[in-house]
Amino acid sequence: MIMPQPGRDPAQHWLSRFAVERHPDRLRAKPLDEYAADARPALAAGAAIDGPGASGSRDIVAISVQRAGVIADLLDELAERLRPGVEARPIRSAGELSGLARELAEDMYHRAT
């Protein structure tokens, strides 16, 4: 079943994905801050796995599939916004998504140093 794609405002909505709603089945534009709120429980669920590699080497950093998925989603969104021809104006949000991205970046930097 193909569902029609709703309109999205790049200033407020996720460009690389939609939210799927059941009953009735439909797609809706996903607000940026809603994604950040949805991602936090996934990060918390994977927190026990995140840590140094089994070898204890600083050259190997293990992250959970949940953390990897959130990072991949953020990179997909960045790629969509940087794609030639896409007009992605400054966003209007509470800043939850940028806060999440900053926390993940700081965490990855901290793990690598």
Stockholm file with secondary structure:
# STOCKHOLM 1.0

chainA/1-113         MIMPQPGRDPAQHWLSRFAVERHPDRLRAKPLDEYAADARPALAAGAAIDGPGASGSRDIVAISVQRAGVIADLLDELAERLRPGVEARPIRSAGELSGLARELAEDMYHRAT
#=GR chainA/1-113 SS CCCCCCCCCTTTEEEEEEEEETTTTEEEEEEHHHHHHHHHHHHHHHTTTCEECTTCCTTCEECCHHHHHHHHHHHHHHHHHHSTTCCCCCCCSCSHHHHHHHHHHHHHHHHHC
#=GC SS_cons         CCCCCCCCCTTTEEEEEEEEETTTTEEEEEEHHHHHHHHHHHHHHHTTTCEECTTCCTTCEECCHHHHHHHHHHHHHHHHHHSTTCCCCCCCSCSHHHHHHHHHHHHHHHHHC
//
